[in-house]
Structure formats: structure tokens, C-alpha cells
Amino acid sequence: MSDQNAESGKSPKPKVVCALTGKEYPRGAVINLATVMPSLIERMRKDHPDLKDDAFVARKELDRYRGLYVSELLRDESGDLSDIEKQVAESLATHEMLAENVEGEFTAKRTFAEYLSDGLASFGGSWSFLIVFAGFLAVWMLFNSYQAGAAFDPYPYILLNLILSTIAAVQAPIIMMSQKRQETKDRLRSLNDYKVNLKAELEIRHLHEKIDHLINKQWQRLAEIQEMQLDKMAERRK
């Protein structure tokens, strides 16, 4: 019974009002604007001119404005936003990862024909194919050159030329199909790299500005503390 009373007697966790929405949030769900980079605060003041420097803002609202700030920054630098830049801005607001395993996803979606063309193209460009094919040609020509009675394709090996032409005609489209798939995979990989690099660049820029802001704040506080100490020393001398 005493445990229940003790539990019921616990004071509720304090909540803080968000300066943007006016709603109450737990202390861990808000952040003081003193630690936010000035450019982001300026963006929020476009919609909320009365926003104070030491106000508290909900993290989700801060993330939303961060996405808006990045979108406007990219639009000012490169004009209209592309779909990739919109994805980067949304990922910054939602803290989602952009890195993808393009190789694994692309391989998993292959059809049987694509799998077969990749295998044939890979085998056709290997030393194993060259050795096997050279052995096949040598056996074919030796047999039809020295077995006069049993020769089915005597010199100049017309049937062999027909087979080689057929193989070359079939092999070329197969290799082109495989190269086309490789180009598509490389394009997807390069787009993913661009998104990751763009997000990393924006994050680094944000961190630099935030660190510079915090360092300036720290120097201001140190200067105020030093000024207070000098005032106290002057009062003691009096």
C-alpha cells in the first residue's frame, strides 16, 4: 500500500512549451535555440518573428524547419530542386539513411534471361572460354585435315566458318545486353553516391556553423565571467 502511495505521490515530469506550436513536450523532446545555428533560427523567424533567442522548440519542429532550410538553400544555389535533392532534404528532416546496397538489390531483381546473359557474357570474356574455344578449333581442324575418309568439313572448313559466324552473331547481342544492365547499375550507384555525398556535405556545413556558433557563445560567457571577476576584484580593493 505504501509503495502505491509512493508511486502515486511521484511528481510528474516537467514539460516545456514549444515556442512554435504552443504545445507542451517532455524536456527531452525540446531543444534550446541557444544551441541552434543562426541561419536556421533566421529561417524560423520568417514564420515566427517574435521568436526569442533562448526559446525552446520541439525537435520534430526543428527537423521540419531544417528540411525547409535545406530545400531553400539548394533551390537558391541550383534553381529548381530535382527529385534527388528533395529526397536529400527529406532525409535530413527525418534522419533517414540514404546509403543503399545497389549491387544486392539490382542482382536480386534479375530475370532468368538477364541472369543467363550475364553468365554467358562473363564466361565469354574469360580465359576459360579462350582456352576451351582454342582447343575446340584445334581438334576440329586437325581431325578434318588428317582424317581424309572421315572428314566432314575439309579445308577451307566452311562449316566451321558458319559456326563461328553464328556464335559471333549471337554473342554480340548477349554482351550488349549485359553491358546495358551494367550501365544501368552504374547509373543507380552514381545517383546513390551523389545523394549520400550531398547529404554529407550539408551535414558537415551544418556542423561547422553550429560549432562556430557554440564557440562564439562560449567565448561570450567566458568574457562575461571574466568581467564579473574583475568587478569583484575591484570591489574588494575598495
N, C-alpha and C positions, 0 to 999 in steps of 0.2 A: 504494500500500500504506500509506504514511504517512497519507494522507487517511482511509482506512478506520479505521486505528488511532485517528486523532484523533476521528473521529466516534464510534467505539465507546467512546472514553475520556471522552466528554461525560457530565457528571453529570446524572442525571435531574432534572426539575423537581420542586421540593419540593411535597409535598401536605399539606393541612391536614385534620384530623379534624373532622367536623361534630359539635357538641355534642348535637344532637338525635337523629341516626341512628347515630352512631358510625362512619360510613363516611368514607373518605378522598376528598377532592376536590382538583382543581387550585386553586392560590392564587387565580386569577381567578373561581372558581365559588363562593367563600365570602365572607362579609361579617362584619365585626366588629360585635358588638352595641352597641359604644360609639357607633355612628352610627345606631342604630335608635331610633325613637321609643319612649318609656317604655311607653305603653299597649299597644303590640304585644308588648313584652317581657313585660309582665304577663300577656297572653293566652297566651304560650308557657309561662310558668311555671305555669299551671294544669295543664298536662300534664307539665311537667318542672320540679319545684320546686327542684332543685339547679342550675339554670342560672345561670352566673356572668355578671357584667356585662360582662366582657371576652372572653367566649367567641366562637367562630366558628361561624356557621351557614350551611349551603348556601343559595344563592339560591333554589332551587326550593322548599325547605322554608319559607324566609321568605315567598315568594309564596303558598304554601299557607296559612300562618297568617294572612297578610294578608287572604286571601279569607274565612277563618273569622271574623276580627275584624270585617270589614265586614258580613258576614251577621248576626252577633250584634248589631252596632251598629244596623243597620236594623231588626232584629226588636225591639230594646228601644224604639226610637223610634216605630215604626208598627205593632207587633204582628206578625202572620204576614207572611212575605215573599211578595210577588207574583212571578209569573214574570219580570217585567221587572227587579225588584230582584235576583232570583237571577242573571239574565244579567249585570247590572252587577257583582255580586260576583265572578262567574267571570271576567269580563273584566279586573278588577283583579288577579286571581291569575295570569292567563295573559298579561296585557299585550296583549290583543286590542283592535282598534279597534271602536267601536260605530257610528260615523257611516256611514250608508248613503245611497245615491242612490235615494231612494224614488220620485222622479219617473221616472227612467230605467227602474227595474225594473217599476213599475206600467204604464208605457206599453208596454214590450216584451211584456207578458203579455196585451195586449188581443186579443180575438177580432175577427173581421171585423164582426160585428154591433155590438160596442162601438165599434169604430173608426168605423163608419158613423153611429152615433147621436151620437158626439162631433162628427163633422164637420157633421152636419145641425144640431145644437144650436148649434155655433159660427157657422155660416152664418146660421141663423135669428135670431141676436141681433146681427147686424152691419148697418151702413148699406148695404152692398151689397144685402142682402136687401130692406130697406125701399125702396130706390130701384127695384130691379127689380120688386118687387111693386106699387109705386105706378104704375109705367109700365104694367104688365100690366092693372091695373084701369082706368087712364085709357083705354087702347086699347080694352078690352072695352066700356066704357060709351059711348065716342064712336062706335064702329062700330055698336053696336046702337041708338044714338039717332038717327043721321043717315043710316043706310042702311036705309030702311024696307023696301025689297024684299028685301034680302039679310040682314036682321036675323034671327038665330037665337035671340036671347034678349032680346026687347024689355023695356022698362021694365014692371015693377019688378025686372028681372034675377033671375028665380027660379033659373035655372041657376047664375048667379054666386054667389048666396047658398048654394046647395047645395055648390058647390066650396069656398067659404070655410069653411063649417061642417065639411066633410070635412078640409080642411087643418088647422083648429084642433083637431079631434078627434085627428088623427094626430100633430100637432106637440107637443101637451101631454105624452103619454107618452114621446116621444123626449127632450124636455127633462128630464123627471123621471128617466129612466134615466141621462142624462149627469150630472145633479146628484147622483144617488145614488153614482155612481162617483167624483165629485169629493169627496163627503163621506167615502167610504172612503179615498181618497188622503190627504185632510187628517188623518184619524184616524191613519193609519200615520205620517204626517210628525210629528204631535204626539207620538206614542209614541216615535219615534226621537229627537226633541228632548228628551223627558223623560229617556230613558236617557243621552244624552250630557251633559245638564245635571247629572244626579245623579252620574255618574261624575266630571265636572269638579269638582263641589262636594266630593266625597270626596277627590279627589286634592289639591285646594287645602287642605283641612283637614289632610290627612296632611303636606303640605309645610310648613304653618305650624308644626305640632307638631314636626316634625323639625328645622326651622331653629331654633326656640326651644331645643330640646334641645342642638343643636350649639353655639349661642351660650352657653348655660349651661356646657357643657363647656369651651369656650374661655376663658370668664371664670375658671373654676376653675383651669385650667392657668396662666393669666396671674397669678392670685393666688399660686399655688404658686411660680412663677418669681420673683415679686417678693419673696416671703418668703425664698426661698433667697438672693437677692441681698442682702437686709437682714441675714441671718445672716452672710454672708461679710464685709460691711462692718463688722459688729460684731466679728467675729473679728480683722480687720485693725487695728481701733482698739485691741484689747487687746494 
